[in-house]
Every structure is written in structure tokens, then in C-alpha cells.
């Protein structure tokens, strides 16, 4: 056995990431929505790369790619996703897939490593058709009816049509074999500035935030904007605006330390300058790693709606349209990442929660899971200027590979 075990090849990692960046390139980022031609080509690229790690590639009926190994010993599942937000960054998703591929290329052929890394690319993590449809399908949480109902949020194309267009219609969907894996490991850019501002190299994720989303509707009375006196108006748009301000005034006193909330879309009906809106709608989202905090805020949100309705002049209803449970990351996985960071990142690591959702929270429902972050320049993500320094990408790959080695070693002893 050599004194120094095989390690990540930083140049190879960067080359792979840049190859994926060239597929669907947009300015300095990418544009590859789920089941677009660039996304399909990215899946093909991965399928062609997996044999380099001794893995057999399968693309299933929802667009997941899984590379499986016949090597004896424990199996560690690792990956992320390959589609992007619209006109967005080049690392959000592909970084985790390439790190997983690199870990498999380094560790799977090594006779000193008992076991193997298996690689996954989960489809539609970015939510073009739904919420974590690929990873949720893998854990058995997506029905055929769910796929029937799924539609592209931009084009309204059905998921069935999209699957047929990329040649995946009729394929079976892969389901996790319970007990096959010692766990799941995912890497991601931080999508925030905590690591960069602290001159740190690795984030050790302790928990992944839960996401709750609501449709809040205000019902007033549509009328003429010139002839209806202000005193008798039932302006749904004005009621919405006041409600938004009330949320920002009320929530800080009852939220958690890292709770965030966002009004992501506002629509006024009919939306004409000479007509008082008779109906207004807002999409509202809250995130926290503590479900009890969100429950408290939701209760307040509903009581505020009831009070606003009673006060008038407009009625307010709150409908929850998405529930995302938070997930705790496995303690042994956190320890393994920290130990790997000590050797390859000079110990410049920090245990921290994730304020964004990731496939790891879905896999955590059926197996131990862990996540590591690398710094994001300026904390920018979901934008084509998203970037991470090459040096930090390479360091992250080294830590990721070593983490996988430690987890497989521990798995062999279990």
C-alpha cells in the first residue's frame, strides 16, 4: 500500500466542470432548464464519463442518472444535479456531480479501499416541473399521478411531453434499494458569503432548511379608477401591500435566528391602470431549519389574514401550497468532513446550516446524509455571474474525496 493514497486530480475536476459549462453556455454561466437540449446533452456527458470510475450508467424514466458498481464492500451514494435555473450559474449542481464522479474515479479502482462510490444526478432539483422530483422519485415519494400533473413553470409543457421529447418516455423509474448504501454525500457551492467573509474553505452542513410556500389571495371589488371615491374603495392591491408591510413588522419578534421570508410574486387583477384591482395574489415563502418556528409563523400568518378580513374592506385567504420538512445532516458525516478538512483545507472549516434546499434533505429521509460547501464569490448564486475560485474548487474536491474514503473505511468496520 502506498504511503500516500490516491487523491483528487484538481485539473481533471476543473476540466470536467468547464466541459459542462460549455453545454448551454450563457455569458459566464449556463442556461439549461430541465429536459432542455443542453440538459439532455449534460446527462449524456455524465453517462459517458461514469465508466471511467467502473460504474454502469442508467438514465431512468424521470431523468435521474445513476452509476452503479459491482465492487464488493459498502456503497456510498454521492451526487447532485445537472440542470440549472434560467440564465444562471455554472456550478450550482454540476460541482456536486463532478466531485462525486472524481471520488468514484479515485476510490473505486483502489484495492486499498473496501467498497465504492456510486454517482447520481438527480433530475429537476431546480424545480422547473416540481420540487425535487428526481430525488423524491428515487425514495418512492413521487407517483405516476404526480408526473401526470407536473408542468413546466415557464412553458406550461407537461412533464410527460418533456420526457417523450428527450427519449425517456416509458422507462422505469429507479427506486432506492434499502440497505444498499451507508449514506449519501453531496457537495455544493455555499450560495452565500459566510465562508468567503470568514476566509474559510469548507462548510460542514449541519441541517438543511425546510421551505413552506403559500398563496395569499386578497378579494376586493373591481371598479373605475376615476369615479370611485377613495373612502369607498375595496382595493385588493392596496390590501396586499399593507399585508406585506405588516408581515415585515410582525415576524422579527417571533421568528428564529436564521428565519427568512420572501414575497416572490405579486399579481393584480385585472392589472390595468384605470381599474381598481378586485383581486390580488402573492406567493409567499418562509424558510427555517426548525419546523416549530415555521408552525408559529404560519399560525401568525393565518391570524393576520383573519384579522385583516374582519377589519375589511377586503377578504384575505392563506393557502399552503408547499411543505418542505427540514433535515438534519448525519453527525458521523459531519465529523468525516471536518477530519478531511483538517488534512486538505488547513482546518478552515465551519459547521453551518443550509439556507437553501438540496436533494440531500430528500435522501436523508431514508439514509444518513451529509453535505459540504465551498465558497461562493460575493455570495452570488442563481445568476450567471455565480463563481468560485479554481483553488477553492480543487480544495473542495480534495476534501470530498477524502471524506468519501473515511466514510467507506468506517462503513467497512460497521
Secondary structure as GFF3:
##gff-version 3
##sequence-region A 1 414
A	DSSP	alpha_helix	10	22	.	.	.	ID=ss1
A	DSSP	beta_strand	25	26	.	.	.	ID=ss2
A	DSSP	beta_strand	29	30	.	.	.	ID=ss3
A	DSSP	alpha_helix	37	49	.	.	.	ID=ss4
A	DSSP	three_ten_helix	50	53	.	.	.	ID=ss5
A	DSSP	beta_strand	56	59	.	.	.	ID=ss6
A	DSSP	beta_strand	65	68	.	.	.	ID=ss7
A	DSSP	beta_strand	75	80	.	.	.	ID=ss8
A	DSSP	alpha_helix	94	107	.	.	.	ID=ss9
A	DSSP	beta_strand	116	121	.	.	.	ID=ss10
A	DSSP	alpha_helix	133	138	.	.	.	ID=ss11
A	DSSP	alpha_helix	144	149	.	.	.	ID=ss12
A	DSSP	alpha_helix	159	165	.	.	.	ID=ss13
A	DSSP	beta_strand	181	189	.	.	.	ID=ss14
A	DSSP	alpha_helix	194	197	.	.	.	ID=ss15
A	DSSP	beta_strand	202	208	.	.	.	ID=ss16
A	DSSP	beta_strand	210	219	.	.	.	ID=ss17
A	DSSP	beta_strand	223	224	.	.	.	ID=ss18
A	DSSP	three_ten_helix	230	232	.	.	.	ID=ss19
A	DSSP	alpha_helix	236	250	.	.	.	ID=ss20
A	DSSP	three_ten_helix	251	253	.	.	.	ID=ss21
A	DSSP	beta_strand	260	269	.	.	.	ID=ss22
A	DSSP	beta_strand	275	276	.	.	.	ID=ss23
A	DSSP	beta_strand	279	288	.	.	.	ID=ss24
A	DSSP	alpha_helix	291	311	.	.	.	ID=ss25
A	DSSP	beta_strand	315	323	.	.	.	ID=ss26
A	DSSP	beta_strand	327	328	.	.	.	ID=ss27
A	DSSP	alpha_helix	331	344	.	.	.	ID=ss28
A	DSSP	beta_strand	349	354	.	.	.	ID=ss29
A	DSSP	alpha_helix	359	363	.	.	.	ID=ss30
A	DSSP	beta_strand	369	374	.	.	.	ID=ss31
A	DSSP	three_ten_helix	377	379	.	.	.	ID=ss32
A	DSSP	alpha_helix	390	413	.	.	.	ID=ss33
###
